[in-house]
Amino acid sequence: MNFFKRLRLNEIIVIAAMIVGLAGLIRFVSWSAAHDAMDYIIVAGFVMAIVFDVLLLHFDNDIFYVFATTGYSLALFKLLSDSVGTFVDLFQGINMFGDVSQMGNIVSISILAAISSALSVIVSFMIRRVK
């Protein structure tokens, strides 16, 4: 418990973004491997962001915040752009361009990536204090 008392608020938010991002990565890899839809750009985006979040816990560098946010955003928007056909099928009530039954998985992974991205943006605007 003493460990959490020594953490600053921005470090706690970085840890939260990292945990949610890791959950999104695990969710995407397990879902995409089961449906033969693995996209390594999405995986690279999640991994890049998590690596820069780990670096942020050790080094307070402004460019690391940008790279972490970019990684989560890359994963989010690549997933959404790959799923346009599924969204079209859902809104049109057909099953032609995508697989509507996978919409829940796509949305849940997108939400995890969006939360991580939003947390990265929030923490990048916080005032950092030297310990």
C-alpha positions, 0 to 999 in steps of 0.5 A: 500500500505504501507503493501507491502512496508514493505514486503521483496522479499522472503515474496512476493514470499512466498505469490505468492506461497501460492496464486497459491497453493490455486488456485491449491487446489481449482481447484483440489477439484472442478474438482475431486469432480465433477468427483468422483476422490478425492485423499486426498493425493493431498489435504493433499499436497496442505494444508500442503504446504499452512500451512507451507507458512503461517508459513514462513511469521511469522517464518524464519525457513529453514525446513519450506521451505523444507516442503512447497516444499515437499507439493507442489511436493507431490501434483504435482507428485501424480496427475501426477502418478494417471494420467498416464493412461490418458497420455497413452491414449492421446499419443496412440489415444485411450480411454482405461486407462483414460479419455482423455477429462480431460487432460486439467484439469489435466495439468492446476492443474499440472501447478499450483502445479509446479509453487508453487513448483518452487517458493518454491524452489526459495525462499528457496535459497534466502538470508534472511535478518533480519528486 
